[in-house]
């Protein structure tokens, strides 16, 4: 018998591990490449397939699966989130990416844990749903950016949003990827009985078939009995960066001026008259409820356009805190109903553990003192019930649920992306608005200070959009909807089912593995061969 030198074995092992690590990073890069502004949505299942393949091709421990998953998470999130550090330096960006990659690492560990179960790709996809839910929930309220669904507004899976929202879309993408990995693994085996193909083929086709079946449920703009003409104003900002609000009056003046220009176009017949006008988040960082000049300017704009305006404003509270609000402003009656942003952004609008994080960044004290609002997120302007999700809120599944339940016919996303420069952030956020349009079957109006502003149809298509960093106005006729989609009715239920399935599968795999390990130990103690039956579970995993 020839014995290979230990050093040769070690070098080979290091090379194998390095190759797997490289493939894991490539898997993450493929996930990143699937996100807007690139129309490469089909790379997402390929990225999942590669990561699952790395974790299932050979027996490994769960901690190895975590490591490969973590590397994939870095490959995915580091290039996805550089907008975090545009004006505050790389530390917050890299720290956030490193923290969020932990959840992708957890997925890698679950892949290893679940790989020997019957129909394993299905449970692996459910495990992705579980880790997305965790990442969207903790810590500090979660960070949903980078959910697979948010890369799919141009893809074939987006129709599933009308049935189960973002969770079902992400699950379908993950199931397709896990199925592809299982197909590749089956093809690589020497013995391939016909039944070995059944589960991989079925799970691979599950997502596309469900998506095809869901397309007839996606609402379009045809045969609408009720419509409204709406305008989105993009006033732009005097300069980019964290200090854009240093010229708060200039920002307000820009939005007033662009609204007055639109009023001139309407009077000249160059543009249709809007029934309601939507300004962006932070259009008036001068509190118009306290500042008479700001109130007068907004009223003048409303009078000129002859329509109520949804004004994004920062309101000062008596306790030195502030509220990020959207106020319905009418020239005749002044300020009316308002939406106070309920899901506020940690490390931006407020800073958890301020004294601690002050030790790491001089920008800590520049974080705001915003407090969350309450209410159902719906305002009525010009007789139109409008659901509002301000900027960061649109990333969360619950953002529009209360307003839809309250009867919102139209959805609005006022946003301010000036603090993120010319990065991909605004396109990533627009993709979320497009998914919400399909999910709830309603048009979505995106009004951004510096772009991209957009009119989104109920089927997720962008009817109109603006370029970045220029004053502009969009005017369009969009449908009003009173009925609700299946996704709106089901709410959180699809995600709960998927997460419960993942937990149940993980529990079953744990119990099964322990039983197989105990059986192997018993056989060994009686002199029998000791490997688990059929090699279905690696004893090193437990």
VEXDREN-2710 file (C-alpha; in Angstrom, 1 decimal):
% VEXDREN-2710
k/r/px/py/pz
1/UNK/0.0/0.0/0.0
2/UNK/1.3/3.4/-1.0
3/UNK/1.1/6.0/1.8
4/UNK/1.1/9.7/0.6
5/UNK/3.2/12.1/2.6
6/UNK/1.3/14.1/5.2
7/UNK/2.5/17.4/3.6
8/UNK/1.1/16.4/0.2
9/UNK/-2.2/15.6/1.7
10/UNK/-2.3/18.9/3.7
11/UNK/-1.4/20.9/0.6
12/UNK/-4.1/19.2/-1.4
13/UNK/-6.7/19.8/1.4
14/UNK/-5.7/23.5/1.6
15/UNK/-6.2/23.8/-2.2
16/UNK/-9.6/22.2/-2.0
17/UNK/-10.8/24.4/0.8
18/UNK/-9.4/27.5/-1.0
19/UNK/-11.2/26.5/-4.2
20/UNK/-14.5/26.0/-2.3
21/UNK/-14.0/29.4/-0.6
22/UNK/-13.4/31.0/-3.9
23/UNK/-16.6/29.5/-5.4
24/UNK/-18.5/30.7/-2.3
25/UNK/-17.4/34.2/-2.9
26/UNK/-18.3/33.9/-6.6
27/UNK/-21.8/32.7/-5.5
28/UNK/-22.2/35.9/-3.6
29/UNK/-21.0/38.0/-6.5
30/UNK/-23.6/36.3/-8.7
31/UNK/-26.3/37.3/-6.2
32/UNK/-25.0/40.9/-6.2
33/UNK/-24.9/40.9/-10.0
34/UNK/-28.6/39.9/-10.1
35/UNK/-29.7/43.2/-8.5
36/UNK/-30.7/46.5/-10.2
37/UNK/-29.6/48.5/-12.1
38/UNK/-28.5/45.4/-13.9
39/UNK/-31.3/43.3/-15.6
40/UNK/-29.5/40.1/-14.7
41/UNK/-32.2/38.7/-12.3
42/UNK/-31.6/35.1/-13.6
43/UNK/-28.2/35.1/-11.9
44/UNK/-29.8/34.8/-8.5
45/UNK/-30.8/31.2/-8.7
46/UNK/-27.3/30.4/-10.2
47/UNK/-25.7/32.1/-7.2
48/UNK/-27.8/30.0/-4.8
49/UNK/-27.1/26.9/-6.8
50/UNK/-23.3/27.5/-6.5
51/UNK/-23.4/28.1/-2.8
52/UNK/-25.6/25.1/-2.2
53/UNK/-23.3/23.0/-4.4
54/UNK/-20.3/24.0/-2.4
55/UNK/-22.0/23.0/0.8
56/UNK/-23.4/19.7/-0.4
57/UNK/-20.9/18.3/-2.9
58/UNK/-18.9/16.5/-0.1
59/UNK/-19.6/15.8/3.5
60/UNK/-18.6/18.6/5.8
61/UNK/-19.4/20.0/9.2
62/UNK/-22.0/22.6/9.8
63/UNK/-19.3/25.1/10.9
64/UNK/-17.7/24.6/7.5
65/UNK/-21.0/25.3/5.8
66/UNK/-21.3/28.5/8.0
67/UNK/-17.9/29.6/6.8
68/UNK/-18.6/29.1/3.1
69/UNK/-22.0/30.8/3.6
70/UNK/-20.3/33.7/5.4
71/UNK/-17.9/34.2/2.5
72/UNK/-20.8/34.1/0.1
73/UNK/-22.5/36.8/2.2
74/UNK/-19.5/39.0/2.0
75/UNK/-19.2/38.5/-1.8
76/UNK/-22.9/39.5/-2.0
77/UNK/-23.3/42.3/0.5
78/UNK/-19.9/44.1/0.3
79/UNK/-20.5/45.2/-3.3
80/UNK/-24.3/45.7/-2.7
81/UNK/-24.0/48.2/0.1
82/UNK/-21.1/50.7/-0.6
83/UNK/-23.6/53.5/-0.6
84/UNK/-23.6/53.2/3.2
85/UNK/-20.1/54.6/3.3
86/UNK/-20.2/57.2/0.6
87/UNK/-20.0/60.2/3.0
88/UNK/-19.1/58.5/6.3
89/UNK/-16.2/56.3/5.3
90/UNK/-15.8/52.6/4.7
91/UNK/-16.1/51.4/8.3
92/UNK/-19.9/51.6/8.6
93/UNK/-20.3/50.0/5.2
94/UNK/-17.9/47.1/5.9
95/UNK/-19.2/46.6/9.4
96/UNK/-22.8/46.4/8.2
97/UNK/-21.9/44.0/5.4
98/UNK/-19.9/41.8/7.8
99/UNK/-22.7/41.7/10.3
100/UNK/-25.4/40.9/7.7
101/UNK/-23.2/38.2/6.1
102/UNK/-23.7/36.2/9.4
103/UNK/-27.2/35.4/8.2
104/UNK/-26.0/34.0/4.9
105/UNK/-23.5/32.0/7.0
106/UNK/-26.4/30.6/9.0
107/UNK/-28.0/29.6/5.7
108/UNK/-24.8/27.7/4.8
109/UNK/-24.8/25.9/8.1
110/UNK/-28.5/24.9/7.5
111/UNK/-27.7/23.7/4.0
112/UNK/-25.2/21.2/5.5
113/UNK/-27.7/20.3/8.3
114/UNK/-30.6/19.6/5.9
115/UNK/-28.8/18.2/2.9
116/UNK/-29.5/14.5/3.6
117/UNK/-33.3/14.9/4.1
118/UNK/-35.7/13.7/1.5
119/UNK/-36.5/16.5/-1.0
120/UNK/-33.6/18.4/0.6
121/UNK/-33.7/21.3/-2.0
122/UNK/-37.2/22.2/-0.8
123/UNK/-36.2/22.5/2.9
124/UNK/-33.0/24.3/1.9
125/UNK/-35.1/26.9/0.1
126/UNK/-37.3/27.2/3.2
127/UNK/-34.1/27.7/5.2
128/UNK/-33.2/30.7/3.0
129/UNK/-36.7/32.1/3.8
130/UNK/-36.0/31.7/7.5
131/UNK/-32.6/33.5/7.3
132/UNK/-34.1/36.3/5.3
133/UNK/-36.8/36.7/7.9
134/UNK/-34.2/36.8/10.7
135/UNK/-32.1/39.4/8.8
136/UNK/-35.2/41.5/8.3
137/UNK/-36.1/41.4/12.0
138/UNK/-32.9/41.6/14.1
139/UNK/-31.0/43.5/15.3
140/UNK/-32.4/47.0/15.7
141/UNK/-35.5/46.1/13.8
142/UNK/-33.7/44.2/11.0
143/UNK/-32.2/45.2/7.6
144/UNK/-34.1/43.7/4.7
145/UNK/-31.8/45.1/2.0
146/UNK/-30.7/42.4/-0.4
147/UNK/-33.6/40.0/-0.1
148/UNK/-33.7/37.9/-3.3
149/UNK/-37.1/39.2/-4.2
150/UNK/-35.8/42.7/-4.5
151/UNK/-33.6/41.7/-7.4
152/UNK/-36.6/40.2/-9.4
153/UNK/-38.9/43.1/-10.6
154/UNK/-37.9/42.4/-14.2
155/UNK/-37.8/38.7/-13.8
156/UNK/-40.1/35.7/-14.2
157/UNK/-40.6/35.1/-10.5
158/UNK/-42.1/38.6/-9.7
159/UNK/-45.6/37.4/-10.3
160/UNK/-45.5/35.4/-7.1
161/UNK/-45.5/38.7/-5.2
162/UNK/-49.2/38.9/-5.9
163/UNK/-49.7/35.6/-4.0
164/UNK/-47.2/35.7/-1.2
165/UNK/-45.3/38.9/-1.3
166/UNK/-41.5/39.2/-1.2
167/UNK/-41.1/36.0/1.0
168/UNK/-42.7/33.7/-1.7
169/UNK/-40.6/35.3/-4.5
170/UNK/-37.4/34.8/-2.5
171/UNK/-38.4/31.2/-1.7
172/UNK/-39.0/30.5/-5.4
173/UNK/-35.6/31.8/-6.4
174/UNK/-33.9/29.9/-3.7
175/UNK/-35.8/26.7/-4.5
176/UNK/-34.8/26.9/-8.2
177/UNK/-31.2/27.4/-7.2
178/UNK/-31.2/24.6/-4.7
179/UNK/-32.9/22.3/-7.3
180/UNK/-30.2/23.2/-9.8
181/UNK/-27.5/22.3/-7.3
182/UNK/-29.2/18.9/-6.6
183/UNK/-29.4/18.3/-10.4
184/UNK/-25.7/18.9/-10.8
185/UNK/-24.9/16.6/-7.8
186/UNK/-27.1/13.9/-9.2
187/UNK/-25.5/14.1/-12.6
188/UNK/-22.1/13.8/-11.1
189/UNK/-22.8/10.5/-9.4
190/UNK/-21.9/7.2/-11.1
191/UNK/-25.1/5.4/-10.0
192/UNK/-28.1/7.5/-11.1
193/UNK/-31.4/5.5/-10.7
194/UNK/-34.3/7.2/-12.3
195/UNK/-36.0/8.0/-9.0
196/UNK/-32.9/10.0/-8.0
197/UNK/-33.9/12.7/-10.5
198/UNK/-37.4/13.1/-9.2
199/UNK/-36.9/15.6/-6.3
200/UNK/-34.2/17.7/-8.0
201/UNK/-36.3/18.1/-11.2
202/UNK/-39.5/18.8/-9.2
203/UNK/-38.0/21.4/-7.0
204/UNK/-36.1/23.1/-9.8
205/UNK/-39.4/23.5/-11.8
206/UNK/-41.5/24.4/-8.8
207/UNK/-40.7/28.1/-8.8
208/UNK/-41.1/28.7/-12.5
209/UNK/-44.3/26.7/-12.7
210/UNK/-45.9/28.6/-9.7
211/UNK/-44.8/31.9/-11.2
212/UNK/-46.3/31.1/-14.5
213/UNK/-49.6/30.1/-12.8
214/UNK/-49.6/33.4/-10.8
215/UNK/-49.2/35.7/-13.8
216/UNK/-53.0/35.9/-14.6
217/UNK/-53.4/37.3/-11.1
218/UNK/-51.1/40.3/-11.7
219/UNK/-53.1/43.4/-12.2
220/UNK/-52.6/45.6/-15.3
221/UNK/-53.9/49.0/-16.2
222/UNK/-56.5/47.8/-18.7
223/UNK/-60.2/48.1/-18.1
224/UNK/-59.9/50.5/-15.2
225/UNK/-63.1/52.2/-14.2
226/UNK/-61.5/54.7/-11.9
227/UNK/-58.3/56.7/-12.4
228/UNK/-56.5/59.7/-11.0
229/UNK/-53.9/62.0/-12.5
230/UNK/-50.9/62.3/-10.1
231/UNK/-47.7/64.3/-10.2
232/UNK/-44.3/63.5/-8.6
233/UNK/-42.0/66.5/-8.1
234/UNK/-38.2/66.1/-8.0
235/UNK/-36.8/69.4/-7.0
236/UNK/-33.2/68.2/-6.5
237/UNK/-30.8/69.5/-3.9
238/UNK/-28.1/72.2/-4.0
239/UNK/-25.4/69.8/-3.2
240/UNK/-25.0/66.1/-2.3
241/UNK/-23.8/64.6/0.9
242/UNK/-24.7/64.6/4.6
243/UNK/-24.8/68.4/4.7
244/UNK/-27.4/68.8/1.9
245/UNK/-29.8/70.0/4.6
246/UNK/-27.5/72.9/5.5
247/UNK/-29.4/74.7/2.7
248/UNK/-32.8/73.6/3.8
249/UNK/-34.5/76.7/2.4
250/UNK/-32.9/76.0/-1.0
251/UNK/-34.3/72.4/-1.0
252/UNK/-37.8/73.7/-0.2
253/UNK/-37.4/76.5/-2.8
254/UNK/-36.4/73.9/-5.4
255/UNK/-39.6/71.9/-4.9
256/UNK/-41.7/75.0/-4.9
257/UNK/-40.1/76.2/-8.1
258/UNK/-40.5/72.9/-9.9
259/UNK/-44.2/72.8/-8.9
260/UNK/-44.7/76.3/-10.1
261/UNK/-43.1/75.4/-13.4
262/UNK/-45.5/72.4/-13.7
263/UNK/-48.4/74.8/-13.0
264/UNK/-47.2/76.9/-15.9
265/UNK/-47.1/73.9/-18.1
266/UNK/-50.6/72.9/-17.1
267/UNK/-51.9/76.4/-17.8
268/UNK/-50.3/76.3/-21.2
269/UNK/-51.7/72.9/-22.0
270/UNK/-48.3/71.2/-22.1
271/UNK/-49.1/68.9/-19.2
272/UNK/-52.3/67.5/-17.7
273/UNK/-53.6/68.9/-14.5
274/UNK/-52.9/66.7/-11.5
275/UNK/-55.5/65.8/-8.9
276/UNK/-52.7/65.4/-6.3
277/UNK/-49.0/66.2/-6.2
278/UNK/-46.4/64.2/-4.2
279/UNK/-43.2/65.8/-3.0
280/UNK/-40.3/63.8/-1.7
281/UNK/-39.2/63.0/1.8
282/UNK/-37.3/66.0/3.3
283/UNK/-38.7/68.4/0.7
284/UNK/-39.2/70.8/3.6
285/UNK/-36.8/70.2/6.4
286/UNK/-37.9/73.6/7.7
287/UNK/-40.9/72.7/9.9
288/UNK/-43.9/74.3/8.0
289/UNK/-46.1/73.9/11.1
290/UNK/-43.8/76.3/13.0
291/UNK/-42.3/78.4/10.2
292/UNK/-44.7/80.9/8.5
293/UNK/-42.5/81.5/5.5
294/UNK/-42.3/77.8/4.7
295/UNK/-46.0/77.4/5.1
296/UNK/-46.7/80.3/2.8
297/UNK/-44.4/78.9/0.1
298/UNK/-46.1/75.5/0.2
299/UNK/-49.5/77.0/0.1
300/UNK/-48.5/79.2/-2.9
301/UNK/-47.3/76.0/-4.7
302/UNK/-50.6/74.2/-3.9
303/UNK/-52.6/77.2/-5.1
304/UNK/-50.7/77.5/-8.3
305/UNK/-51.1/73.8/-9.2
306/UNK/-54.7/73.8/-7.9
307/UNK/-54.2/70.5/-6.1
308/UNK/-53.2/69.2/-2.6
309/UNK/-49.6/68.4/-2.1
310/UNK/-48.1/65.6/0.0
311/UNK/-45.2/67.4/1.6
312/UNK/-42.3/65.5/3.1
313/UNK/-41.3/67.5/6.1
314/UNK/-39.3/67.3/9.3
315/UNK/-41.4/68.3/12.3
316/UNK/-39.8/69.5/15.6
317/UNK/-41.3/68.0/18.7
318/UNK/-41.3/69.7/22.1
319/UNK/-38.8/67.2/23.6
320/UNK/-36.0/68.0/21.1
321/UNK/-36.9/65.0/19.0
322/UNK/-38.1/65.1/15.4
323/UNK/-40.6/63.3/13.3
324/UNK/-40.2/62.4/9.6
325/UNK/-43.7/63.2/8.3
326/UNK/-45.7/63.5/5.1
327/UNK/-48.4/66.1/5.4
328/UNK/-51.4/66.7/3.1
329/UNK/-51.2/70.4/2.3
330/UNK/-54.0/72.3/0.6
331/UNK/-53.9/75.9/-0.3
332/UNK/-57.4/76.5/1.1
333/UNK/-57.2/74.6/4.3
334/UNK/-53.5/74.4/5.0
335/UNK/-52.0/71.3/6.7
336/UNK/-54.3/68.3/7.1
337/UNK/-53.7/64.6/7.6
338/UNK/-50.2/63.2/7.9
339/UNK/-48.2/60.1/8.0
340/UNK/-45.4/60.0/10.6
341/UNK/-42.7/57.5/9.5
342/UNK/-43.1/54.4/11.6
343/UNK/-40.0/52.4/10.7
344/UNK/-37.1/54.7/11.2
345/UNK/-33.6/54.0/10.1
346/UNK/-31.0/53.0/12.8
347/UNK/-27.6/54.7/12.5
348/UNK/-29.2/57.4/10.3
349/UNK/-32.4/58.8/11.7
350/UNK/-31.5/57.6/15.2
351/UNK/-28.5/56.0/16.8
352/UNK/-28.9/53.0/19.1
353/UNK/-26.2/52.8/21.8
354/UNK/-25.0/56.3/20.8
355/UNK/-22.3/56.6/23.5
356/UNK/-20.8/53.3/22.3
357/UNK/-20.8/53.9/18.6
358/UNK/-19.4/57.4/19.2
359/UNK/-16.1/55.7/20.0
360/UNK/-15.8/54.3/16.5
361/UNK/-16.9/57.2/14.2
362/UNK/-17.0/60.9/14.4
363/UNK/-20.2/60.8/12.4
364/UNK/-22.1/59.2/15.3
365/UNK/-23.3/62.5/16.6
366/UNK/-24.6/63.4/13.1
367/UNK/-27.3/60.7/13.4
368/UNK/-30.7/62.1/14.1
369/UNK/-33.0/62.1/17.0
370/UNK/-36.1/61.0/15.1
371/UNK/-38.9/59.1/16.9
372/UNK/-41.3/56.7/15.1
373/UNK/-44.9/57.6/14.5
374/UNK/-48.0/55.4/14.6
375/UNK/-51.2/55.2/12.6
376/UNK/-52.2/53.2/9.6
377/UNK/-50.0/54.9/7.0
378/UNK/-52.9/56.2/5.0
379/UNK/-53.8/59.9/4.2
380/UNK/-56.6/61.3/2.1
381/UNK/-55.8/64.0/-0.4
382/UNK/-58.3/65.4/-2.9
383/UNK/-60.7/62.5/-2.0
384/UNK/-58.0/59.9/-2.8
385/UNK/-56.9/57.4/-0.2
386/UNK/-53.2/57.1/-0.4
387/UNK/-50.9/54.6/1.4
388/UNK/-47.5/56.1/2.3
389/UNK/-44.2/54.3/3.0
390/UNK/-41.4/56.8/3.5
391/UNK/-38.1/55.8/2.0
392/UNK/-36.6/53.1/4.2
393/UNK/-40.0/51.8/5.2
394/UNK/-40.7/50.4/1.7
395/UNK/-38.1/47.6/2.3
396/UNK/-40.3/46.1/5.0
397/UNK/-43.2/43.9/4.2
398/UNK/-45.5/45.5/6.8
399/UNK/-45.0/49.0/5.4
400/UNK/-48.2/49.1/3.3
401/UNK/-50.3/46.4/5.1
402/UNK/-52.1/48.8/7.5
403/UNK/-52.9/51.3/4.8
404/UNK/-54.2/48.6/2.4
405/UNK/-56.4/47.3/5.2
406/UNK/-57.6/50.9/5.7
407/UNK/-58.6/51.2/2.1
408/UNK/-55.7/52.8/0.3
409/UNK/-56.3/53.0/-3.5
410/UNK/-52.9/54.3/-4.5
411/UNK/-49.4/54.0/-2.9
412/UNK/-46.7/56.6/-2.5
413/UNK/-43.0/56.3/-1.6
414/UNK/-41.5/59.8/-0.8
415/UNK/-37.8/59.3/-0.5
416/UNK/-34.6/61.2/-0.1
417/UNK/-31.5/59.5/-1.6
418/UNK/-29.3/62.6/-1.8
419/UNK/-27.1/61.3/1.1
420/UNK/-26.1/58.4/-1.1
421/UNK/-24.7/60.2/-4.1
422/UNK/-24.7/58.5/-7.4
423/UNK/-24.6/54.9/-6.1
424/UNK/-26.9/52.1/-7.0
425/UNK/-29.0/52.6/-3.8
426/UNK/-31.8/54.5/-5.5
427/UNK/-32.2/51.8/-8.2
428/UNK/-32.2/49.1/-5.5
429/UNK/-34.9/51.0/-3.6
430/UNK/-37.0/51.5/-6.8
431/UNK/-37.0/47.8/-7.3
432/UNK/-38.6/47.4/-3.9
433/UNK/-41.4/49.9/-4.9
434/UNK/-41.9/47.9/-8.1
435/UNK/-42.3/44.7/-6.1
436/UNK/-44.8/46.4/-3.7
437/UNK/-46.9/47.4/-6.7
438/UNK/-47.3/43.8/-7.8
439/UNK/-47.8/42.6/-4.3
440/UNK/-50.7/44.9/-3.5
441/UNK/-52.0/45.4/-7.1
442/UNK/-51.7/49.2/-6.9
443/UNK/-49.8/51.9/-8.7
444/UNK/-46.9/53.3/-6.8
445/UNK/-45.6/56.9/-7.0
446/UNK/-42.0/57.3/-6.1
447/UNK/-41.0/60.9/-5.5
448/UNK/-37.3/61.4/-4.7
449/UNK/-35.4/64.6/-3.9
450/UNK/-32.5/63.9/-6.3
451/UNK/-33.8/60.8/-8.2
452/UNK/-34.8/58.3/-9.3
453/UNK/-38.5/59.4/-9.2
454/UNK/-40.9/57.1/-11.0
455/UNK/-44.5/56.2/-11.8
456/UNK/-44.9/52.5/-11.3
457/UNK/-47.8/50.5/-12.8
458/UNK/-49.7/47.9/-10.7
459/UNK/-47.9/45.2/-12.6
460/UNK/-44.5/46.6/-11.6
461/UNK/-43.6/48.2/-14.9
462/UNK/-42.1/51.7/-14.8
463/UNK/-44.3/54.0/-16.8
464/UNK/-42.1/57.1/-16.3
465/UNK/-38.9/57.9/-14.5
466/UNK/-36.4/60.8/-14.0
467/UNK/-32.7/61.0/-14.3
468/UNK/-30.6/61.7/-11.3
469/UNK/-29.7/65.1/-9.8
470/UNK/-31.9/67.3/-12.1
471/UNK/-35.2/69.1/-11.2
472/UNK/-38.1/67.3/-12.9
473/UNK/-41.7/66.4/-12.7
474/UNK/-43.7/63.3/-13.7
475/UNK/-47.4/63.5/-14.5
476/UNK/-49.4/60.4/-15.3
477/UNK/-52.9/58.9/-15.1
478/UNK/-52.9/55.8/-12.9
479/UNK/-55.6/53.4/-11.7
480/UNK/-57.2/53.5/-8.3
481/UNK/-57.9/50.2/-6.7
482/UNK/-60.3/49.1/-4.1
483/UNK/-59.9/45.3/-4.3
484/UNK/-57.1/43.5/-2.6
485/UNK/-54.6/40.9/-3.8
486/UNK/-54.2/37.5/-2.3
487/UNK/-50.9/38.6/-0.9
488/UNK/-52.6/41.5/0.9
489/UNK/-55.2/39.2/2.4
490/UNK/-52.6/36.6/3.5
491/UNK/-50.3/39.1/5.0
492/UNK/-47.5/37.5/7.0
493/UNK/-48.9/33.9/6.7
494/UNK/-46.8/32.7/3.7
495/UNK/-43.6/33.7/5.5
496/UNK/-44.7/32.1/8.7
497/UNK/-45.4/28.8/6.8
498/UNK/-42.0/28.9/5.1
499/UNK/-40.1/29.7/8.3
500/UNK/-42.1/27.0/10.3
501/UNK/-41.2/24.5/7.5
502/UNK/-37.5/25.3/7.9
503/UNK/-37.6/25.0/11.6
504/UNK/-39.5/21.7/11.5
505/UNK/-37.1/20.3/8.9
506/UNK/-34.1/21.3/10.9
507/UNK/-35.6/19.7/14.0
508/UNK/-36.4/16.5/12.1
509/UNK/-32.8/16.4/10.7
510/UNK/-31.4/16.8/14.2
511/UNK/-33.5/14.0/15.7
512/UNK/-32.8/11.8/12.7
513/UNK/-29.1/12.4/12.9
514/UNK/-28.9/11.6/16.6
515/UNK/-30.8/8.4/16.1
516/UNK/-28.4/7.3/13.2
517/UNK/-25.4/8.2/15.3
518/UNK/-26.8/6.2/18.2
519/UNK/-27.5/3.3/15.9
520/UNK/-24.0/3.4/14.5
521/UNK/-22.5/3.5/18.0
522/UNK/-24.6/0.5/19.0
523/UNK/-23.5/-1.5/15.9
524/UNK/-19.8/-0.6/16.6
525/UNK/-20.1/-1.8/20.2
526/UNK/-21.3/-5.2/19.0
527/UNK/-18.7/-5.4/16.4
528/UNK/-20.7/-4.3/13.4
529/UNK/-19.6/-1.8/10.8
530/UNK/-20.2/1.7/12.0
531/UNK/-21.2/4.0/9.3
532/UNK/-24.8/5.5/9.2
533/UNK/-27.1/3.5/6.9
534/UNK/-26.7/4.6/3.3
535/UNK/-24.4/7.4/4.2
536/UNK/-27.5/9.6/4.5
537/UNK/-26.1/11.6/7.4
538/UNK/-22.5/12.5/8.2
539/UNK/-21.6/11.7/11.8
540/UNK/-19.2/14.6/11.8
541/UNK/-22.2/17.0/11.7
542/UNK/-23.3/16.2/15.2
END
